[in-house]
Amino acid sequence: MSKTGVIMCRCNGLNDSINFPAIVSKLAGRKEQIPAKIMVLACNPHSFTEIKNFVAEGDVSRLVIAACPSYLKGSYFLHLAHELGIAEQYVELINIREHCAWSLPDELEATERAVNLINMAIEKLKKVKDLGHWQAGKAFINRNKCDKCKRCVDECPNKAIELDGQGYPEVTSKCQRCGVCLGGCPLGVISLPAFRLEEVSAMLGPVSKVKETPVAVGFFCPHACEEADLSVNHGYGYPRNLYVIPVPCTGAVNMILVNDALSMGIDGVVVGGCENSQCQNKKGNEYALRRIKNQQQTMEEMFLEKERLTYMSFGEQYLPTAIIHTDKCSRCQECVSVCPFGAIHYSEVTDTVQVQKKKCRCCGTCASSCRSGAIQLPVTSDREILASIDLLASSGW
Amino acid sequence: MAKKRIIFCRSSECHTQNINLWNIRVDDELRKAEWHEIENCCQNLRSFQHLLEGDVIFVGCGRNVIGNFLLAQVKGRITFADIREEILWQGTEAVQKEKEIGLAIKLAMMQLKFRDSFRELTNYDIFRKNTEEYLSALKHVGPNPFKV
């Protein structure tokens, strides 16, 4: 039988406002007795042997890693799990640093929130099934339940779904795993590697048991997750009664999940994503907004307040943007066509190419395509890279 | 001109404890800077806040670990010399490591001139403001009727 284990990272003291021994004893007290390990720096290469022993001794086949945000050390932990023979879908990474330790100064509150987050991850891992499509790295459509409505074919922003000879949708290798098809499927028969509706629904269980009111669940896209964490880094805490579940894109939020959340007694659902036309998956947020509007109407018909479901974006103005030096610019408008976020436009009135600050994500696509070298990035630049190479070369590197 | 300030984090867990800084500071450029050694920076974030002014080079873990926190505090320019993940956690010899650390610090010092100064951003609290507004609206709406 598969057994879940929990690794908790104290992150060299950064997470010390959490009472880790209390969590260990709570997990040990569960019916299924979940083994847990506290580590000082789980990402330290020297911790590998400790984790290996923990997995071997506890006969652990599914792993919850409670540490810093997944975009920081996530790839390392996934690699580590791979080395231990645990497949990616059986590893759940949760962020207890920004969500608990850094945002809640009270030890009791931080610990309780950490326990809830760990419980959510455990419930998710219980539902993971090996459907054999993870290795393919694309969306999976369960043909046995599909009614051939073709909605996924119409909505896929990458045109990655085609119909086969029998009229069933088939996912091609163009799939970017954005989940927009999954979010729109009325029967919920589409799943992504490590993101199935059944798994996410299971995560809602522990949230519904939180005693505080109101309690809300947030489905946040990776950008919204980062923005929320950045806000915590700047000293603004996380609301303690908002539990965030990361999703690949807001377009991947199926309204089945919203119905599940509300029927379980969760007071509200927040879908957190990008502002209009900023979505990396082209149309994910547009679909999400449309679906939310429809769902709100349905909720009102069911005498449920529409305020319980909302869409939120967090400004997206944290990063400094690309700068276009007008004196160098040749007005070729190459940057306008290559910008993946549609953040650059040409103004005929002023005869200048301008960057819209709200849309720019500072990805650097424009700078690398500019033949005049007129675009400067505040984070890094060609001059900086060349100067670094000079320094390394002069040091005999 | 104000001296560049180097904040060196000493931590046994991160393996920065036993580095001999004398060997690194012999370099002309590095000698000119103002050096501050802090024990476990991540645990004592508030203790060196007064040093985060002017041009600062943080030597220790990468920007991902406490970088965003430091960026929010610094009144000036800051760069990071990630010696923990890139050098100390790699399996090279001690002498080689010291050389690499010196070079990493020099690289970070050089990068300073390409960085923007501190700028006041006012919208970092947008996440908290939006979610708090939403939660108070939820409170006003009342509990979910499906709640058992």
Interface residues (C-beta under 8 A of the other chain):
Chain A: C11 N12 G13 L14 D16 V40 L41 N44 P45 C68 L72 K73 S208 T213 P214 A216 G218 E227 A228 D229 L230 S231 N233 H234 G235 Y236 G237 Y238 P239 N241 L242 L262 S263 M264 G265 I266 D267 G268 V270 L304 E305 E307 R308 T310 M312 F314 G315 Q317 Y318 P320 P378 T380 S381 R383 E384 A387 S388 L391 L392 S395 W397
Chain B: S11 E13 C14 N40 C42 Q43 N64 V65 I66 N68 F69 A72 W89 L103 K106 L107 M110 Q111 F114 R115 D116 R119 L121 N123 Y124 D125 I126 F127 R128 N130 T131 E132 Y134 L135 A137 L138 K139 V141 P143 N144 P145 F146 K147 V148
